[in-house]
């Protein structure tokens, strides 16, 4: 039982928890990177108010689209990549940013932003190995048929049947509960489980 069910189940729960913690780390980096870009553009004296409004709109769009992308289970990044590319086009416009060193700074900030987005996207689309989850699920449902004769043999035939049923049902309930906890932890962005990440905390303005 420990080899067939407990060990792989504990392993998948531990792995899912690590993914959640990594997601929190990358989301914090994502918000800090986009916030620094926002401050940089807003404090730039070379930009007109129209330019600042334009880049502010782009940054807010990147922020909202990234969080919406995580909420949905669609793995397509095309729309988000197009919005990120707008910052590149804005930065290359020599009428807005004439100094090369300013553009270099922006590209360094963008590197951190891209890296954090790619990291959370990787967590978003790659889950616990399906074969391992299927293996755990099969053995959880097979478990009562294997465990019941063992309980009867250990307790003896003279003991009441309800006690056997109670022990088997309680053990099965614990295993299924742990499996469901792992399933909820595995995808921490959909606001379904109690331990899901509150993505609204990673907006530019919160």
Helices and strands as residue ranges (DSSP letters): I 2-6, H 7-42, H 49-71, H 78-92, H 100-125, H 130-155, H 161-186, G 199-202
